[in-house]
């Protein structure tokens, strides 16, 4: 059974590891461990920011093709936008860059446009009881002051499932959100040990000795949601390998079903 395989892998690490696995076609939870443990969200919070951004498009506040200027003071590390000379991007560009390459400048510009309160209100409205956006990306002073972005594996699973079921936005915008998530460039975690051509809509996150990845894996015979959130690992490499090994175990099980 896949549960036994996951438990064996969890026994190989001392890191705090939260796991959620749901068969979406059967609407059945297969495995959950520490799914409500509150952890630093890292960049998985960007899924929520994307949903709020698209909700504000749905409500008419912004247009996907509307352009916004990027000021020098907006630019932060770990950002392609910080290295480019282009001075304006569409709302759609900002969302895509935030998700597919986890661009921090794009994320912070979106946070300014949307507002902390709007993002956190959306989290509560959706039912994400332990997810909070409390600081911008790369804001180390806020982090030192104890302002951390937080979530749980279950909250992110609920959010991903609502996107998949077209419940959190209208049909077209849910489809757009899924399409953007499928373009994710990070292959170091859920995609680490599985075939290149497997379709996954997912978002990663990382901090020091912390790595998360949550996604929906689309196979011809099944569709499942898998999230693995690893914190307090010996290293980021160990965390990435743990996520990759769990993903491979689950993939092998569903590939054979």
C-alpha positions as CSV (number, residue, x, y, z in Angstrom):
1,X,0.0,0.0,0.0
2,X,1.1,3.5,-0.7
3,X,0.6,4.6,2.9
4,X,3.2,2.0,4.1
5,X,5.7,3.3,1.5
6,X,5.3,6.9,2.7
7,X,5.6,5.9,6.3
8,X,8.9,4.1,5.6
9,X,10.3,7.2,3.9
10,X,9.2,9.4,6.8
11,X,11.1,7.1,9.2
12,X,14.3,8.0,7.3
13,X,14.3,11.7,8.3
14,X,14.3,13.6,11.6
15,X,12.9,16.7,9.9
16,X,9.4,17.8,10.6
17,X,7.4,16.5,7.7
18,X,3.7,17.2,6.9
19,X,2.0,15.1,4.1
20,X,-1.3,15.3,2.4
21,X,-2.4,12.9,-0.3
22,X,-5.9,12.9,-1.9
23,X,-7.3,10.9,-4.8
24,X,-9.2,13.7,-6.6
25,X,-11.2,11.4,-8.9
26,X,-12.5,9.3,-6.0
27,X,-12.7,12.3,-3.7
28,X,-10.9,10.3,-1.1
29,X,-8.1,11.1,1.4
30,X,-5.4,8.5,1.2
31,X,-2.8,9.8,3.6
32,X,-2.5,12.6,6.1
33,X,0.3,13.4,8.6
34,X,0.6,16.5,10.7
35,X,-1.6,18.2,8.1
36,X,-2.7,21.0,10.4
37,X,0.8,21.8,11.8
38,X,1.4,25.5,11.3
39,X,4.7,26.1,9.4
40,X,6.3,29.0,7.6
41,X,4.7,29.0,4.2
42,X,7.7,30.1,2.2
43,X,6.6,30.7,-1.4
44,X,3.5,28.4,-1.3
45,X,1.6,31.5,0.0
46,X,1.9,32.8,-3.6
47,X,-0.9,30.4,-4.6
48,X,-3.2,32.4,-2.3
49,X,-1.8,35.7,-3.7
50,X,-2.5,34.5,-7.2
51,X,-6.1,33.6,-6.3
52,X,-6.7,37.0,-4.8
53,X,-5.2,38.7,-7.8
54,X,-7.4,36.8,-10.2
55,X,-10.4,37.4,-7.9
56,X,-9.8,41.1,-8.2
57,X,-9.7,40.7,-12.0
58,X,-13.0,38.8,-11.8
59,X,-14.5,41.7,-9.8
60,X,-13.2,44.3,-12.3
61,X,-10.6,46.0,-10.2
62,X,-7.8,45.1,-12.5
63,X,-7.4,43.8,-16.1
64,X,-5.0,41.0,-17.0
65,X,-3.5,43.1,-19.7
66,X,-3.2,46.3,-17.6
67,X,0.4,47.4,-17.2
68,X,2.3,48.4,-14.1
69,X,5.6,50.1,-13.6
70,X,8.4,48.5,-11.6
71,X,10.3,51.1,-9.5
72,X,13.9,50.6,-8.5
73,X,12.8,50.5,-4.8
74,X,10.4,47.6,-5.6
75,X,13.3,45.3,-6.7
76,X,14.5,42.6,-4.3
77,X,16.8,39.6,-4.5
78,X,15.9,36.3,-6.2
79,X,14.0,38.1,-8.9
80,X,14.4,38.0,-12.7
81,X,12.6,41.4,-12.8
82,X,15.4,42.9,-10.7
83,X,17.9,42.1,-13.4
84,X,15.8,43.2,-16.4
85,X,15.7,46.6,-17.9
86,X,12.0,46.4,-18.8
87,X,10.2,48.9,-16.6
88,X,6.6,47.7,-16.9
89,X,4.7,44.4,-16.9
90,X,1.1,43.3,-17.3
91,X,-0.9,42.1,-14.4
92,X,-0.9,38.6,-16.0
93,X,2.9,38.8,-16.4
94,X,3.3,39.6,-12.7
95,X,1.1,36.6,-11.7
96,X,2.9,34.2,-14.0
97,X,6.4,35.3,-12.9
98,X,5.3,35.0,-9.2
99,X,4.3,31.4,-9.7
100,X,6.4,29.8,-12.5
101,X,9.8,31.2,-11.3
102,X,8.7,32.4,-7.8
103,X,9.8,35.9,-8.6
104,X,9.9,38.0,-5.4
105,X,9.7,41.4,-7.0
106,X,6.6,40.5,-8.9
107,X,5.1,39.1,-5.7
108,X,5.8,42.2,-3.7
109,X,4.3,44.5,-6.4
110,X,1.2,42.3,-6.4
111,X,1.0,42.5,-2.6
112,X,1.1,46.3,-2.8
113,X,-1.6,46.3,-5.5
114,X,-3.9,43.8,-3.7
115,X,-3.3,44.7,0.0
116,X,-2.5,42.5,2.9
117,X,-6.0,42.7,4.3
118,X,-7.6,41.6,1.0
119,X,-5.3,38.5,0.7
120,X,-5.9,37.5,4.3
121,X,-9.7,38.1,4.0
122,X,-9.7,35.8,1.0
123,X,-7.9,33.1,3.0
124,X,-10.5,33.3,5.7
125,X,-13.4,33.3,3.1
126,X,-12.0,30.2,1.4
127,X,-11.6,28.5,4.8
128,X,-7.8,28.6,5.2
129,X,-7.9,28.8,9.0
130,X,-4.1,28.9,9.6
131,X,-2.8,30.8,6.5
132,X,-1.6,34.4,7.0
133,X,0.3,36.8,4.8
134,X,2.2,39.0,7.3
135,X,5.2,40.3,5.4
136,X,6.6,40.8,1.9
137,X,9.1,38.5,0.3
138,X,12.7,39.1,1.4
139,X,11.7,41.5,4.2
140,X,14.2,40.3,6.7
141,X,13.5,43.1,9.2
142,X,9.8,42.0,9.4
143,X,11.0,38.4,9.8
144,X,13.2,39.3,12.7
145,X,10.3,41.1,14.3
146,X,8.4,37.8,14.2
147,X,6.2,38.6,11.2
148,X,6.2,35.3,9.3
149,X,4.0,34.1,6.5
150,X,2.2,30.9,7.8
151,X,0.2,28.0,6.4
152,X,-0.5,24.3,6.8
153,X,-0.4,21.5,4.4
154,X,-4.1,21.1,4.7
155,X,-4.8,24.7,4.0
156,X,-2.8,24.6,0.8
157,X,-4.4,21.3,-0.2
158,X,-7.9,22.9,0.3
159,X,-6.9,25.8,-1.8
160,X,-5.5,23.7,-4.6
161,X,-8.5,21.4,-4.6
162,X,-10.9,24.5,-4.9
163,X,-8.9,25.7,-7.9
164,X,-9.1,22.2,-9.4
165,X,-12.9,22.0,-8.8
166,X,-13.4,25.5,-10.2
167,X,-14.9,26.6,-6.9
168,X,-12.7,29.6,-5.9
169,X,-13.0,31.7,-9.1
170,X,-15.0,31.5,-12.3
171,X,-14.4,28.7,-14.8
172,X,-12.0,30.7,-17.0
173,X,-9.9,32.1,-14.2
174,X,-9.6,28.7,-12.4
175,X,-8.5,27.3,-15.7
176,X,-5.9,30.1,-16.0
177,X,-4.7,29.5,-12.5
178,X,-4.2,25.8,-13.2
179,X,-2.4,26.5,-16.5
180,X,0.0,28.9,-14.7
181,X,0.7,26.3,-12.0
182,X,1.4,23.7,-14.7
183,X,4.2,26.0,-16.0
184,X,6.1,25.8,-12.7
185,X,9.8,25.6,-13.5
186,X,11.1,24.1,-10.2
187,X,11.7,20.4,-10.7
188,X,13.8,19.7,-7.6
189,X,10.9,18.3,-5.4
190,X,7.7,16.7,-6.6
191,X,9.1,16.3,-10.1
192,X,12.6,15.2,-8.9
193,X,12.3,11.5,-9.5
194,X,9.3,11.1,-11.8
195,X,9.2,11.2,-15.6
196,X,9.7,14.6,-17.3
197,X,6.4,14.4,-19.2
198,X,4.1,13.9,-16.2
199,X,1.8,16.9,-15.9
200,X,1.8,18.6,-12.6
201,X,0.2,21.9,-11.5
202,X,2.2,22.8,-8.4
203,X,4.0,25.5,-6.3
204,X,7.2,25.1,-4.4
205,X,8.7,27.1,-1.5
206,X,12.0,27.1,0.3
207,X,13.7,28.8,3.2
208,X,16.8,27.7,5.1
209,X,16.5,23.9,5.8
210,X,12.8,24.1,4.7
211,X,11.2,23.0,1.5
212,X,7.6,22.6,0.5
213,X,5.9,21.5,-2.7
214,X,2.2,20.9,-3.3
215,X,0.5,20.0,-6.5
216,X,-2.0,18.1,-8.6
217,X,-0.6,15.3,-10.6
218,X,-2.5,14.4,-13.8
219,X,-2.2,10.8,-15.0
220,X,-4.2,9.1,-17.7
221,X,-5.9,6.8,-15.2
222,X,-5.9,9.0,-12.1
223,X,-5.5,12.5,-10.7
224,X,-4.2,13.1,-7.2
225,X,-3.2,15.9,-5.0
226,X,0.1,15.6,-3.0
227,X,1.7,18.0,-0.7
228,X,4.9,17.5,1.3
229,X,6.0,20.2,3.7
230,X,9.5,19.7,5.3
231,X,11.0,21.9,7.9
232,X,13.9,21.7,10.3
233,X,15.8,19.5,7.9
234,X,19.5,18.9,8.0
235,X,19.8,20.7,4.7
236,X,17.7,21.9,1.8
237,X,19.0,19.0,-0.2
238,X,17.7,16.5,2.3
239,X,14.3,18.2,2.3
240,X,14.2,18.1,-1.5
241,X,15.1,14.5,-1.6
242,X,12.5,13.5,1.0
243,X,9.8,15.3,-1.1
244,X,11.1,13.7,-4.3
245,X,11.1,10.2,-2.8
246,X,7.6,10.5,-1.4
247,X,6.4,11.8,-4.8
248,X,8.1,8.9,-6.6
249,X,6.5,6.4,-4.2
250,X,3.0,7.9,-4.8
251,X,3.6,8.1,-8.6
252,X,4.7,4.5,-8.8
253,X,1.5,3.4,-6.9
254,X,-0.9,5.4,-9.1
255,X,1.0,4.6,-12.3
256,X,0.4,0.9,-11.7
257,X,-3.2,1.1,-10.6
